[in-house]
Amino acid sequence: DFNSNVVLRWEFNPGSLLYLVWSQSRSDFVGQGDFHPGHDLDALFGVRPHDVFLIKVSKWLSL
């Protein structure tokens, strides 16, 4: 398995935030029981990834 996350945070006004998140996972299982780092990484990055993109906005409301 390979999982990664990237989070960008921007405060566009005092107390107001914008978050952008990219999450990616890859999984490739071969039950052979042996380990070959070069071959295994090539196989893992040859698998189609599962990507998730998220946006979150928090706005400060002065009441």
PDBQT receptor file of N, H, CA, C and O in Angstrom, charges set to zero:
ATOM      1  N   ASP A   1       0.838  -1.179   0.000  1.00  0.00    +0.000 N 
ATOM      2  CA  ASP A   1       0.000   0.000   0.000  1.00  0.00    +0.000 C 
ATOM      3  C   ASP A   1       0.881   1.240   0.000  1.00  0.00    +0.000 C 
ATOM      4  O   ASP A   1       1.981   1.250   0.552  1.00  0.00    +0.000 OA
ATOM      5  N   PHE A   2       0.364   2.283  -0.634  1.00  0.00    +0.000 N 
ATOM      6  H   PHE A   2      -0.530   2.275  -1.082  1.00  0.00    +0.000 HD
ATOM      7  CA  PHE A   2       1.006   3.592  -0.609  1.00  0.00    +0.000 C 
ATOM      8  C   PHE A   2      -0.089   4.620  -0.421  1.00  0.00    +0.000 C 
ATOM      9  O   PHE A   2      -1.028   4.683  -1.215  1.00  0.00    +0.000 OA
ATOM     10  N   ASN A   3       0.022   5.433   0.632  1.00  0.00    +0.000 N 
ATOM     11  H   ASN A   3       0.785   5.382   1.277  1.00  0.00    +0.000 HD
ATOM     12  CA  ASN A   3      -0.955   6.474   0.923  1.00  0.00    +0.000 C 
ATOM     13  C   ASN A   3      -0.226   7.795   1.097  1.00  0.00    +0.000 C 
ATOM     14  O   ASN A   3       0.811   7.859   1.758  1.00  0.00    +0.000 OA
ATOM     15  N   SER A   4      -0.775   8.860   0.495  1.00  0.00    +0.000 N 
ATOM     16  H   SER A   4      -1.617   8.808  -0.042  1.00  0.00    +0.000 HD
ATOM     17  CA  SER A   4      -0.175  10.180   0.657  1.00  0.00    +0.000 C 
ATOM     18  C   SER A   4      -1.270  11.231   0.779  1.00  0.00    +0.000 C 
ATOM     19  O   SER A   4      -2.374  11.069   0.258  1.00  0.00    +0.000 OA
ATOM     20  N   ASN A   5      -0.938  12.313   1.480  1.00  0.00    +0.000 N 
ATOM     21  H   ASN A   5      -0.042  12.444   1.903  1.00  0.00    +0.000 HD
ATOM     22  CA  ASN A   5      -1.854  13.435   1.664  1.00  0.00    +0.000 C 
ATOM     23  C   ASN A   5      -1.088  14.734   1.482  1.00  0.00    +0.000 C 
ATOM     24  O   ASN A   5       0.054  14.861   1.924  1.00  0.00    +0.000 OA
ATOM     25  N   VAL A   6      -1.725  15.698   0.827  1.00  0.00    +0.000 N 
ATOM     26  H   VAL A   6      -2.652  15.595   0.468  1.00  0.00    +0.000 HD
ATOM     27  CA  VAL A   6      -1.179  17.041   0.699  1.00  0.00    +0.000 C 
ATOM     28  C   VAL A   6      -2.262  17.997   1.169  1.00  0.00    +0.000 C 
ATOM     29  O   VAL A   6      -3.398  17.931   0.699  1.00  0.00    +0.000 OA
ATOM     30  N   VAL A   7      -1.913  18.896   2.103  1.00  0.00    +0.000 N 
ATOM     31  H   VAL A   7      -0.991  18.950   2.485  1.00  0.00    +0.000 HD
ATOM     32  CA  VAL A   7      -2.873  19.859   2.636  1.00  0.00    +0.000 C 
ATOM     33  C   VAL A   7      -2.310  21.260   2.430  1.00  0.00    +0.000 C 
ATOM     34  O   VAL A   7      -1.191  21.559   2.847  1.00  0.00    +0.000 OA
ATOM     35  N   LEU A   8      -3.106  22.119   1.776  1.00  0.00    +0.000 N 
ATOM     36  H   LEU A   8      -4.015  21.876   1.438  1.00  0.00    +0.000 HD
ATOM     37  CA  LEU A   8      -2.753  23.528   1.615  1.00  0.00    +0.000 C 
ATOM     38  C   LEU A   8      -3.749  24.349   2.417  1.00  0.00    +0.000 C 
ATOM     39  O   LEU A   8      -4.957  24.131   2.322  1.00  0.00    +0.000 OA
ATOM     40  N   ARG A   9      -3.247  25.294   3.208  1.00  0.00    +0.000 N 
ATOM     41  H   ARG A   9      -2.266  25.471   3.285  1.00  0.00    +0.000 HD
ATOM     42  CA  ARG A   9      -4.086  26.128   4.068  1.00  0.00    +0.000 C 
ATOM     43  C   ARG A   9      -3.794  27.581   3.749  1.00  0.00    +0.000 C 
ATOM     44  O   ARG A   9      -2.634  27.988   3.686  1.00  0.00    +0.000 OA
ATOM     45  N   TRP A  10      -4.863  28.378   3.544  1.00  0.00    +0.000 N 
ATOM     46  H   TRP A  10      -5.805  28.047   3.595  1.00  0.00    +0.000 HD
ATOM     47  CA  TRP A  10      -4.709  29.786   3.207  1.00  0.00    +0.000 C 
ATOM     48  C   TRP A  10      -5.668  30.602   4.056  1.00  0.00    +0.000 C 
ATOM     49  O   TRP A  10      -6.875  30.364   4.030  1.00  0.00    +0.000 OA
ATOM     50  N   GLU A  11      -5.144  31.558   4.804  1.00  0.00    +0.000 N 
ATOM     51  H   GLU A  11      -4.163  31.751   4.825  1.00  0.00    +0.000 HD
ATOM     52  CA  GLU A  11      -5.982  32.468   5.580  1.00  0.00    +0.000 C 
ATOM     53  C   GLU A  11      -6.211  33.707   4.719  1.00  0.00    +0.000 C 
ATOM     54  O   GLU A  11      -5.355  34.590   4.661  1.00  0.00    +0.000 OA
ATOM     55  N   PHE A  12      -7.368  33.776   4.045  1.00  0.00    +0.000 N 
ATOM     56  H   PHE A  12      -8.063  33.058   4.091  1.00  0.00    +0.000 HD
ATOM     57  CA  PHE A  12      -7.635  34.849   3.094  1.00  0.00    +0.000 C 
ATOM     58  C   PHE A  12      -8.171  36.109   3.755  1.00  0.00    +0.000 C 
ATOM     59  O   PHE A  12      -8.090  37.180   3.154  1.00  0.00    +0.000 OA
ATOM     60  N   ASN A  13      -8.707  36.031   4.944  1.00  0.00    +0.000 N 
ATOM     61  H   ASN A  13      -8.773  35.161   5.432  1.00  0.00    +0.000 HD
ATOM     62  CA  ASN A  13      -9.092  37.150   5.804  1.00  0.00    +0.000 C 
ATOM     63  C   ASN A  13      -8.783  36.720   7.230  1.00  0.00    +0.000 C 
ATOM     64  O   ASN A  13      -8.734  35.521   7.506  1.00  0.00    +0.000 OA
ATOM     65  N   PRO A  14      -8.570  37.668   8.149  1.00  0.00    +0.000 N 
ATOM     66  CA  PRO A  14      -8.325  37.255   9.538  1.00  0.00    +0.000 C 
ATOM     67  C   PRO A  14      -9.457  36.368  10.070  1.00  0.00    +0.000 C 
ATOM     68  O   PRO A  14     -10.611  36.793  10.116  1.00  0.00    +0.000 OA
ATOM     69  N   GLY A  15      -9.127  35.151  10.466  1.00  0.00    +0.000 N 
ATOM     70  H   GLY A  15      -8.189  34.806  10.429  1.00  0.00    +0.000 HD
ATOM     71  CA  GLY A  15     -10.113  34.209  10.990  1.00  0.00    +0.000 C 
ATOM     72  C   GLY A  15     -10.834  33.390   9.940  1.00  0.00    +0.000 C 
ATOM     73  O   GLY A  15     -11.603  32.496  10.293  1.00  0.00    +0.000 OA
ATOM     74  N   SER A  16     -10.614  33.664   8.652  1.00  0.00    +0.000 N 
ATOM     75  H   SER A  16      -9.989  34.390   8.365  1.00  0.00    +0.000 HD
ATOM     76  CA  SER A  16     -11.281  32.928   7.569  1.00  0.00    +0.000 C 
ATOM     77  C   SER A  16     -10.248  32.092   6.821  1.00  0.00    +0.000 C 
ATOM     78  O   SER A  16      -9.209  32.604   6.406  1.00  0.00    +0.000 OA
ATOM     79  N   LEU A  17     -10.538  30.807   6.654  1.00  0.00    +0.000 N 
ATOM     80  H   LEU A  17     -11.382  30.391   6.992  1.00  0.00    +0.000 HD
ATOM     81  CA  LEU A  17      -9.553  29.872   6.105  1.00  0.00    +0.000 C 
ATOM     82  C   LEU A  17     -10.100  29.098   4.913  1.00  0.00    +0.000 C 
ATOM     83  O   LEU A  17     -11.299  28.832   4.816  1.00  0.00    +0.000 OA
ATOM     84  N   LEU A  18      -9.193  28.744   4.012  1.00  0.00    +0.000 N 
ATOM     85  H   LEU A  18      -8.220  28.960   4.091  1.00  0.00    +0.000 HD
ATOM     86  CA  LEU A  18      -9.493  27.865   2.885  1.00  0.00    +0.000 C 
ATOM     87  C   LEU A  18      -8.505  26.705   2.950  1.00  0.00    +0.000 C 
ATOM     88  O   LEU A  18      -7.295  26.915   3.031  1.00  0.00    +0.000 OA
ATOM     89  N   TYR A  19      -9.029  25.481   2.916  1.00  0.00    +0.000 N 
ATOM     90  H   TYR A  19     -10.012  25.310   2.850  1.00  0.00    +0.000 HD
ATOM     91  CA  TYR A  19      -8.204  24.274   2.908  1.00  0.00    +0.000 C 
ATOM     92  C   TYR A  19      -8.415  23.541   1.588  1.00  0.00    +0.000 C 
ATOM     93  O   TYR A  19      -9.550  23.370   1.143  1.00  0.00    +0.000 OA
ATOM     94  N   LEU A  20      -7.333  23.115   0.970  1.00  0.00    +0.000 N 
ATOM     95  H   LEU A  20      -6.412  23.254   1.332  1.00  0.00    +0.000 HD
ATOM     96  CA  LEU A  20      -7.369  22.243  -0.198  1.00  0.00    +0.000 C 
ATOM     97  C   LEU A  20      -6.613  20.973   0.181  1.00  0.00    +0.000 C 
ATOM     98  O   LEU A  20      -5.478  21.041   0.655  1.00  0.00    +0.000 OA
ATOM     99  N   VAL A  21      -7.238  19.822  -0.026  1.00  0.00    +0.000 N 
ATOM    100  H   VAL A  21      -8.159  19.767  -0.411  1.00  0.00    +0.000 HD
ATOM    101  CA  VAL A  21      -6.638  18.545   0.369  1.00  0.00    +0.000 C 
ATOM    102  C   VAL A  21      -6.651  17.597  -0.819  1.00  0.00    +0.000 C 
ATOM    103  O   VAL A  21      -7.663  17.453  -1.505  1.00  0.00    +0.000 OA
ATOM    104  N   TRP A  22      -5.519  16.955  -1.052  1.00  0.00    +0.000 N 
ATOM    105  H   TRP A  22      -4.697  17.072  -0.494  1.00  0.00    +0.000 HD
ATOM    106  CA  TRP A  22      -5.424  15.897  -2.063  1.00  0.00    +0.000 C 
ATOM    107  C   TRP A  22      -4.911  14.653  -1.355  1.00  0.00    +0.000 C 
ATOM    108  O   TRP A  22      -3.864  14.678  -0.708  1.00  0.00    +0.000 OA
ATOM    109  N   SER A  23      -5.649  13.581  -1.485  1.00  0.00    +0.000 N 
ATOM    110  H   SER A  23      -6.500  13.561  -2.010  1.00  0.00    +0.000 HD
ATOM    111  CA  SER A  23      -5.286  12.308  -0.867  1.00  0.00    +0.000 C 
ATOM    112  C   SER A  23      -5.227  11.246  -1.963  1.00  0.00    +0.000 C 
ATOM    113  O   SER A  23      -6.121  11.160  -2.806  1.00  0.00    +0.000 OA
ATOM    114  N   GLN A  24      -4.171  10.441  -1.942  1.00  0.00    +0.000 N 
ATOM    115  H   GLN A  24      -3.445  10.510  -1.258  1.00  0.00    +0.000 HD
ATOM    116  CA  GLN A  24      -4.016   9.391  -2.953  1.00  0.00    +0.000 C 
ATOM    117  C   GLN A  24      -3.638   8.086  -2.270  1.00  0.00    +0.000 C 
ATOM    118  O   GLN A  24      -2.826   8.065  -1.346  1.00  0.00    +0.000 OA
ATOM    119  N   SER A  25      -4.237   7.002  -2.736  1.00  0.00    +0.000 N 
ATOM    120  H   SER A  25      -4.897   7.019  -3.487  1.00  0.00    +0.000 HD
ATOM    121  CA  SER A  25      -3.869   5.678  -2.229  1.00  0.00    +0.000 C 
ATOM    122  C   SER A  25      -3.708   4.722  -3.401  1.00  0.00    +0.000 C 
ATOM    123  O   SER A  25      -4.395   4.828  -4.417  1.00  0.00    +0.000 OA
ATOM    124  N   ARG A  26      -2.791   3.797  -3.232  1.00  0.00    +0.000 N 
ATOM    125  H   ARG A  26      -2.233   3.710  -2.407  1.00  0.00    +0.000 HD
ATOM    126  CA  ARG A  26      -2.539   2.745  -4.221  1.00  0.00    +0.000 C 
ATOM    127  C   ARG A  26      -2.371   1.439  -3.466  1.00  0.00    +0.000 C 
ATOM    128  O   ARG A  26      -1.775   1.401  -2.389  1.00  0.00    +0.000 OA
ATOM    129  N   SER A  27      -2.896   0.385  -4.035  1.00  0.00    +0.000 N 
ATOM    130  H   SER A  27      -3.380   0.416  -4.909  1.00  0.00    +0.000 HD
ATOM    131  CA  SER A  27      -2.768  -0.915  -3.392  1.00  0.00    +0.000 C 
ATOM    132  C   SER A  27      -2.597  -1.981  -4.461  1.00  0.00    +0.000 C 
ATOM    133  O   SER A  27      -3.355  -2.041  -5.429  1.00  0.00    +0.000 OA
ATOM    134  N   ASP A  28      -1.590  -2.818  -4.270  1.00  0.00    +0.000 N 
ATOM    135  H   ASP A  28      -0.974  -2.769  -3.484  1.00  0.00    +0.000 HD
ATOM    136  CA  ASP A  28      -1.345  -3.925  -5.188  1.00  0.00    +0.000 C 
ATOM    137  C   ASP A  28      -0.858  -5.098  -4.345  1.00  0.00    +0.000 C 
ATOM    138  O   ASP A  28       0.233  -5.043  -3.777  1.00  0.00    +0.000 OA
ATOM    139  N   PHE A  29      -1.649  -6.145  -4.260  1.00  0.00    +0.000 N 
ATOM    140  H   PHE A  29      -2.535  -6.189  -4.722  1.00  0.00    +0.000 HD
ATOM    141  CA  PHE A  29      -1.297  -7.291  -3.430  1.00  0.00    +0.000 C 
ATOM    142  C   PHE A  29      -1.056  -8.504  -4.301  1.00  0.00    +0.000 C 
ATOM    143  O   PHE A  29      -1.911  -8.911  -5.088  1.00  0.00    +0.000 OA
ATOM    144  N   VAL A  30       0.126  -9.073  -4.144  1.00  0.00    +0.000 N 
ATOM    145  H   VAL A  30       0.821  -8.743  -3.505  1.00  0.00    +0.000 HD
ATOM    146  CA  VAL A  30       0.465 -10.338  -4.784  1.00  0.00    +0.000 C 
ATOM    147  C   VAL A  30       0.953 -11.243  -3.660  1.00  0.00    +0.000 C 
ATOM    148  O   VAL A  30       1.973 -10.955  -3.032  1.00  0.00    +0.000 OA
ATOM    149  N   GLY A  31       0.247 -12.318  -3.403  1.00  0.00    +0.000 N 
ATOM    150  H   GLY A  31      -0.581 -12.552  -3.913  1.00  0.00    +0.000 HD
ATOM    151  CA  GLY A  31       0.546 -13.178  -2.262  1.00  0.00    +0.000 C 
ATOM    152  C   GLY A  31       1.653 -14.180  -2.500  1.00  0.00    +0.000 C 
ATOM    153  O   GLY A  31       1.488 -15.357  -2.180  1.00  0.00    +0.000 OA
ATOM    154  N   GLN A  32       2.784 -13.752  -3.054  1.00  0.00    +0.000 N 
ATOM    155  H   GLN A  32       2.918 -12.796  -3.314  1.00  0.00    +0.000 HD
ATOM    156  CA  GLN A  32       3.879 -14.674  -3.333  1.00  0.00    +0.000 C 
ATOM    157  C   GLN A  32       4.799 -14.874  -2.134  1.00  0.00    +0.000 C 
ATOM    158  O   GLN A  32       5.462 -15.908  -2.047  1.00  0.00    +0.000 OA
ATOM    159  N   GLY A  33       4.861 -13.922  -1.211  1.00  0.00    +0.000 N 
ATOM    160  H   GLY A  33       4.322 -13.082  -1.282  1.00  0.00    +0.000 HD
ATOM    161  CA  GLY A  33       5.688 -14.060  -0.027  1.00  0.00    +0.000 C 
ATOM    162  C   GLY A  33       7.136 -13.653  -0.198  1.00  0.00    +0.000 C 
ATOM    163  O   GLY A  33       7.899 -13.736   0.764  1.00  0.00    +0.000 OA
ATOM    164  N   ASP A  34       7.554 -13.214  -1.384  1.00  0.00    +0.000 N 
ATOM    165  H   ASP A  34       6.934 -13.146  -2.166  1.00  0.00    +0.000 HD
ATOM    166  CA  ASP A  34       8.925 -12.746  -1.551  1.00  0.00    +0.000 C 
ATOM    167  C   ASP A  34       8.921 -11.233  -1.767  1.00  0.00    +0.000 C 
ATOM    168  O   ASP A  34       7.900 -10.646  -2.125  1.00  0.00    +0.000 OA
ATOM    169  N   PHE A  35      10.078 -10.617  -1.542  1.00  0.00    +0.000 N 
ATOM    170  H   PHE A  35      10.907 -11.094  -1.251  1.00  0.00    +0.000 HD
ATOM    171  CA  PHE A  35      10.200  -9.164  -1.592  1.00  0.00    +0.000 C 
ATOM    172  C   PHE A  35      11.297  -8.773  -2.562  1.00  0.00    +0.000 C 
ATOM    173  O   PHE A  35      12.456  -9.146  -2.382  1.00  0.00    +0.000 OA
ATOM    174  N   HIS A  36      10.935  -8.022  -3.589  1.00  0.00    +0.000 N 
ATOM    175  H   HIS A  36       9.993  -7.718  -3.736  1.00  0.00    +0.000 HD
ATOM    176  CA  HIS A  36      11.871  -7.480  -4.570  1.00  0.00    +0.000 C 
ATOM    177  C   HIS A  36      11.560  -5.992  -4.694  1.00  0.00    +0.000 C 
ATOM    178  O   HIS A  36      10.641  -5.621  -5.424  1.00  0.00    +0.000 OA
ATOM    179  N   PRO A  37      12.314  -5.120  -3.988  1.00  0.00    +0.000 N 
ATOM    180  CA  PRO A  37      11.955  -3.705  -3.897  1.00  0.00    +0.000 C 
ATOM    181  C   PRO A  37      11.724  -3.015  -5.237  1.00  0.00    +0.000 C 
ATOM    182  O   PRO A  37      10.712  -2.333  -5.399  1.00  0.00    +0.000 OA
ATOM    183  N   GLY A  38      12.612  -3.167  -6.184  1.00  0.00    +0.000 N 
ATOM    184  H   GLY A  38      13.434  -3.720  -6.053  1.00  0.00    +0.000 HD
ATOM    185  CA  GLY A  38      12.452  -2.502  -7.478  1.00  0.00    +0.000 C 
ATOM    186  C   GLY A  38      11.209  -2.966  -8.213  1.00  0.00    +0.000 C 
ATOM    187  O   GLY A  38      10.424  -2.148  -8.693  1.00  0.00    +0.000 OA
ATOM    188  N   HIS A  39      11.030  -4.254  -8.300  1.00  0.00    +0.000 N 
ATOM    189  H   HIS A  39      11.667  -4.918  -7.910  1.00  0.00    +0.000 HD
ATOM    190  CA  HIS A  39       9.871  -4.815  -8.998  1.00  0.00    +0.000 C 
ATOM    191  C   HIS A  39       8.577  -4.464  -8.281  1.00  0.00    +0.000 C 
ATOM    192  O   HIS A  39       7.583  -4.123  -8.922  1.00  0.00    +0.000 OA
ATOM    193  N   ASP A  40       8.584  -4.545  -6.943  1.00  0.00    +0.000 N 
ATOM    194  H   ASP A  40       9.392  -4.822  -6.423  1.00  0.00    +0.000 HD
ATOM    195  CA  ASP A  40       7.369  -4.260  -6.178  1.00  0.00    +0.000 C 
ATOM    196  C   ASP A  40       6.952  -2.799  -6.307  1.00  0.00    +0.000 C 
ATOM    197  O   ASP A  40       5.760  -2.511  -6.420  1.00  0.00    +0.000 OA
ATOM    198  N   LEU A  41       7.920  -1.861  -6.293  1.00  0.00    +0.000 N 
ATOM    199  H   LEU A  41       8.888  -2.095  -6.201  1.00  0.00    +0.000 HD
ATOM    200  CA  LEU A  41       7.579  -0.445  -6.465  1.00  0.00    +0.000 C 
ATOM    201  C   LEU A  41       7.063  -0.174  -7.868  1.00  0.00    +0.000 C 
ATOM    202  O   LEU A  41       6.109   0.585  -8.037  1.00  0.00    +0.000 OA
ATOM    203  N   ASP A  42       7.681  -0.784  -8.881  1.00  0.00    +0.000 N 
ATOM    204  H   ASP A  42       8.457  -1.400  -8.743  1.00  0.00    +0.000 HD
ATOM    205  CA  ASP A  42       7.184  -0.625 -10.251  1.00  0.00    +0.000 C 
ATOM    206  C   ASP A  42       5.753  -1.126 -10.364  1.00  0.00    +0.000 C 
ATOM    207  O   ASP A  42       4.916  -0.484 -10.999  1.00  0.00    +0.000 OA
ATOM    208  N   ALA A  43       5.468  -2.265  -9.756  1.00  0.00    +0.000 N 
ATOM    209  H   ALA A  43       6.148  -2.787  -9.240  1.00  0.00    +0.000 HD
ATOM    210  CA  ALA A  43       4.114  -2.823  -9.803  1.00  0.00    +0.000 C 
ATOM    211  C   ALA A  43       3.132  -1.928  -9.055  1.00  0.00    +0.000 C 
ATOM    212  O   ALA A  43       2.011  -1.718  -9.518  1.00  0.00    +0.000 OA
ATOM    213  N   LEU A  44       3.543  -1.399  -7.902  1.00  0.00    +0.000 N 
ATOM    214  H   LEU A  44       4.454  -1.569  -7.526  1.00  0.00    +0.000 HD
ATOM    215  CA  LEU A  44       2.659  -0.546  -7.110  1.00  0.00    +0.000 C 
ATOM    216  C   LEU A  44       2.320   0.742  -7.843  1.00  0.00    +0.000 C 
ATOM    217  O   LEU A  44       1.162   1.160  -7.853  1.00  0.00    +0.000 OA
ATOM    218  N   PHE A  45       3.319   1.382  -8.459  1.00  0.00    +0.000 N 
ATOM    219  H   PHE A  45       4.260   1.042  -8.451  1.00  0.00    +0.000 HD
ATOM    220  CA  PHE A  45       3.054   2.633  -9.162  1.00  0.00    +0.000 C 
ATOM    221  C   PHE A  45       2.501   2.412 -10.563  1.00  0.00    +0.000 C 
ATOM    222  O   PHE A  45       2.183   3.377 -11.258  1.00  0.00    +0.000 OA
ATOM    223  N   GLY A  46       2.383   1.174 -10.983  1.00  0.00    +0.000 N 
ATOM    224  H   GLY A  46       2.642   0.390 -10.418  1.00  0.00    +0.000 HD
ATOM    225  CA  GLY A  46       1.701   0.858 -12.230  1.00  0.00    +0.000 C 
ATOM    226  C   GLY A  46       0.205   0.656 -12.040  1.00  0.00    +0.000 C 
ATOM    227  O   GLY A  46      -0.540   0.542 -13.013  1.00  0.00    +0.000 OA
ATOM    228  N   VAL A  47      -0.237   0.613 -10.774  1.00  0.00    +0.000 N 
ATOM    229  H   VAL A  47       0.369   0.706  -9.983  1.00  0.00    +0.000 HD
ATOM    230  CA  VAL A  47      -1.649   0.421 -10.434  1.00  0.00    +0.000 C 
ATOM    231  C   VAL A  47      -2.363   1.766 -10.492  1.00  0.00    +0.000 C 
ATOM    232  O   VAL A  47      -1.794   2.800 -10.141  1.00  0.00    +0.000 OA
ATOM    233  N   ARG A  48      -3.597   1.740 -10.934  1.00  0.00    +0.000 N 
ATOM    234  H   ARG A  48      -4.059   0.900 -11.219  1.00  0.00    +0.000 HD
ATOM    235  CA  ARG A  48      -4.390   2.968 -11.000  1.00  0.00    +0.000 C 
ATOM    236  C   ARG A  48      -4.646   3.499  -9.583  1.00  0.00    +0.000 C 
ATOM    237  O   ARG A  48      -5.095   2.747  -8.718  1.00  0.00    +0.000 OA
ATOM    238  N   PRO A  49      -4.364   4.797  -9.335  1.00  0.00    +0.000 N 
ATOM    239  CA  PRO A  49      -4.536   5.346  -7.986  1.00  0.00    +0.000 C 
ATOM    240  C   PRO A  49      -5.990   5.701  -7.693  1.00  0.00    +0.000 C 
ATOM    241  O   PRO A  49      -6.804   5.877  -8.600  1.00  0.00    +0.000 OA
ATOM    242  N   HIS A  50      -6.288   5.800  -6.416  1.00  0.00    +0.000 N 
ATOM    243  H   HIS A  50      -5.627   5.657  -5.679  1.00  0.00    +0.000 HD
ATOM    244  CA  HIS A  50      -7.583   6.295  -5.945  1.00  0.00    +0.000 C 
ATOM    245  C   HIS A  50      -7.323   7.696  -5.383  1.00  0.00    +0.000 C 
ATOM    246  O   HIS A  50      -6.670   7.839  -4.349  1.00  0.00    +0.000 OA
ATOM    247  N   ASP A  51      -7.835   8.731  -6.067  1.00  0.00    +0.000 N 
ATOM    248  H   ASP A  51      -8.366   8.615  -6.907  1.00  0.00    +0.000 HD
ATOM    249  CA  ASP A  51      -7.606  10.118  -5.677  1.00  0.00    +0.000 C 
ATOM    250  C   ASP A  51      -8.858  10.715  -5.058  1.00  0.00    +0.000 C 
ATOM    251  O   ASP A  51      -9.974  10.442  -5.499  1.00  0.00    +0.000 OA
ATOM    252  N   VAL A  52      -8.659  11.533  -4.029  1.00  0.00    +0.000 N 
ATOM    253  H   VAL A  52      -7.752  11.754  -3.671  1.00  0.00    +0.000 HD
ATOM    254  CA  VAL A  52      -9.745  12.273  -3.389  1.00  0.00    +0.000 C 
ATOM    255  C   VAL A  52      -9.296  13.723  -3.266  1.00  0.00    +0.000 C 
ATOM    256  O   VAL A  52      -8.194  13.998  -2.791  1.00  0.00    +0.000 OA
ATOM    257  N   PHE A  53     -10.159  14.662  -3.698  1.00  0.00    +0.000 N 
ATOM    258  H   PHE A  53     -11.055  14.438  -4.084  1.00  0.00    +0.000 HD
ATOM    259  CA  PHE A  53      -9.900  16.088  -3.577  1.00  0.00    +0.000 C 
ATOM    260  C   PHE A  53     -10.980  16.702  -2.693  1.00  0.00    +0.000 C 
ATOM    261  O   PHE A  53     -12.169  16.447  -2.890  1.00  0.00    +0.000 OA
ATOM    262  N   LEU A  54     -10.568  17.506  -1.725  1.00  0.00    +0.000 N 
ATOM    263  H   LEU A  54      -9.603  17.713  -1.565  1.00  0.00    +0.000 HD
ATOM    264  CA  LEU A  54     -11.499  18.139  -0.801  1.00  0.00    +0.000 C 
ATOM    265  C   LEU A  54     -11.213  19.632  -0.720  1.00  0.00    +0.000 C 
ATOM    266  O   LEU A  54     -10.063  20.062  -0.800  1.00  0.00    +0.000 OA
ATOM    267  N   ILE A  55     -12.284  20.422  -0.560  1.00  0.00    +0.000 N 
ATOM    268  H   ILE A  55     -13.219  20.073  -0.496  1.00  0.00    +0.000 HD
ATOM    269  CA  ILE A  55     -12.173  21.858  -0.331  1.00  0.00    +0.000 C 
ATOM    270  C   ILE A  55     -13.011  22.188   0.892  1.00  0.00    +0.000 C 
ATOM    271  O   ILE A  55     -14.156  21.753   1.011  1.00  0.00    +0.000 OA
ATOM    272  N   LYS A  56     -12.429  22.960   1.799  1.00  0.00    +0.000 N 
ATOM    273  H   LYS A  56     -11.499  23.314   1.702  1.00  0.00    +0.000 HD
ATOM    274  CA  LYS A  56     -13.161  23.394   2.986  1.00  0.00    +0.000 C 
ATOM    275  C   LYS A  56     -12.931  24.887   3.163  1.00  0.00    +0.000 C 
ATOM    276  O   LYS A  56     -11.798  25.364   3.083  1.00  0.00    +0.000 OA
ATOM    277  N   VAL A  57     -14.018  25.625   3.405  1.00  0.00    +0.000 N 
ATOM    278  H   VAL A  57     -14.938  25.238   3.470  1.00  0.00    +0.000 HD
ATOM    279  CA  VAL A  57     -13.932  27.057   3.663  1.00  0.00    +0.000 C 
ATOM    280  C   VAL A  57     -14.530  27.330   5.033  1.00  0.00    +0.000 C 
ATOM    281  O   VAL A  57     -15.641  26.897   5.335  1.00  0.00    +0.000 OA
ATOM    282  N   SER A  58     -13.785  28.049   5.855  1.00  0.00    +0.000 N 
ATOM    283  H   SER A  58     -12.881  28.401   5.609  1.00  0.00    +0.000 HD
ATOM    284  CA  SER A  58     -14.271  28.507   7.159  1.00  0.00    +0.000 C 
ATOM    285  C   SER A  58     -14.278  30.027   7.127  1.00  0.00    +0.000 C 
ATOM    286  O   SER A  58     -13.233  30.647   6.932  1.00  0.00    +0.000 OA
ATOM    287  N   LYS A  59     -15.438  30.632   7.315  1.00  0.00    +0.000 N 
ATOM    288  H   LYS A  59     -16.288  30.129   7.474  1.00  0.00    +0.000 HD
ATOM    289  CA  LYS A  59     -15.587  32.086   7.237  1.00  0.00    +0.000 C 
ATOM    290  C   LYS A  59     -15.915  32.641   8.611  1.00  0.00    +0.000 C 
ATOM    291  O   LYS A  59     -16.843  32.172   9.270  1.00  0.00    +0.000 OA
ATOM    292  N   TRP A  60     -15.152  33.643   9.049  1.00  0.00    +0.000 N 
ATOM    293  H   TRP A  60     -14.398  34.024   8.514  1.00  0.00    +0.000 HD
ATOM    294  CA  TRP A  60     -15.404  34.295  10.329  1.00  0.00    +0.000 C 
ATOM    295  C   TRP A  60     -16.566  35.255  10.153  1.00  0.00    +0.000 C 
ATOM    296  O   TRP A  60     -16.539  36.123   9.281  1.00  0.00    +0.000 OA
ATOM    297  N   LEU A  61     -17.594  35.095  10.992  1.00  0.00    +0.000 N 
ATOM    298  H   LEU A  61     -17.616  34.390  11.701  1.00  0.00    +0.000 HD
ATOM    299  CA  LEU A  61     -18.752  35.988  10.983  1.00  0.00    +0.000 C 
ATOM    300  C   LEU A  61     -18.720  36.841  12.242  1.00  0.00    +0.000 C 
ATOM    301  O   LEU A  61     -18.775  36.327  13.359  1.00  0.00    +0.000 OA
ATOM    302  N   SER A  62     -18.632  38.136  12.048  1.00  0.00    +0.000 N 
ATOM    303  H   SER A  62     -18.588  38.554  11.140  1.00  0.00    +0.000 HD
ATOM    304  CA  SER A  62     -18.627  39.058  13.181  1.00  0.00    +0.000 C 
ATOM    305  C   SER A  62     -20.064  39.455  13.483  1.00  0.00    +0.000 C 
ATOM    306  O   SER A  62     -20.709  40.139  12.688  1.00  0.00    +0.000 OA
ATOM    307  N   LEU A  63     -20.560  39.022  14.638  1.00  0.00    +0.000 N 
ATOM    308  H   LEU A  63     -20.036  38.467  15.284  1.00  0.00    +0.000 HD
ATOM    309  CA  LEU A  63     -21.956  39.301  14.990  1.00  0.00    +0.000 C 
ATOM    310  C   LEU A  63     -22.057  40.412  15.986  1.00  0.00    +0.000 C 
ATOM    311  O   LEU A  63     -23.160  40.778  16.394  1.00  0.00    +0.000 OA
TER     312      LEU A  63
